[in-house]
Amino acid sequence: MTLKVTDKAFGPRLKWWREHRGLAQLALAGNAGISQRHLSFLESGRAEPSREMVLRLCAVLDVPLRQQNAMMLAAGFAPVWRESNLSDPELAQVNGALDFMLAQQEPYPAFVVDRRWNMLRANAGAGNLVAFLLGSVPAGPVNLADALVAPDVLRPFIENWQQVAVHFLRSVQADALADGTAETADLLRRLLGYPGVPPLSHVAPLASHAPVLSIDFRKGGTALRVFTTIATLGTPQDVTLQEIRIECFFPSDGASAALLRGWSAPAPRSA
């Protein structure tokens, strides 16, 4: 699943990505507009790619921007895609857009996470949900994947946890297959290593004909049913921005909507 090349040469990396994407040399060569012979020479190291050729092959193979930079370095070129910090001034407009999306989602929860589900920011609705379930908002770094799958965080409050966990783990598996990094593969292994985690082959019985999978929270006598959406930034040209996701929670029924709105309502003033 992960890219394991003993050296940093371009050829082995190109071959790994081609095979990872399930393409024969002839198919990749045709898609990239080059001869199969030239592609074979690039993979074997008998020919060196130009900067434009590296970018062309990466685009055809849908290589993520972070790994495209690694391919450029392997070919002897400087990285072409920058990796910014969200606090950098040049990302001010993007930061504003993220804050706007979080604010527009109120009173429903929303989180901004990176590629491996490390939480970067959240809205007040998310804080209300976490405080309801856990009693308080955790301090310090939070990984939402661990919080969902680990046995002692959110799992005790999710009635259909096994069904939700399998769907989530399959999405992490798809991420690992897509980016080919050891970090995402390690995340998947860590999540699968938690006790009681169902195998990825598990297929839960269909409990309803709902169009989306609901996460059914329950704490004491209070029930909350929500479903989620994942948004990404379109046409990113920055490694950090390509890896950002915005997860928004929506109520699955009227009672859940009322509950979420009630948590955000200001407390009545005393006389």
Disulfide bonds with the S-S distance in Angstrom:
none
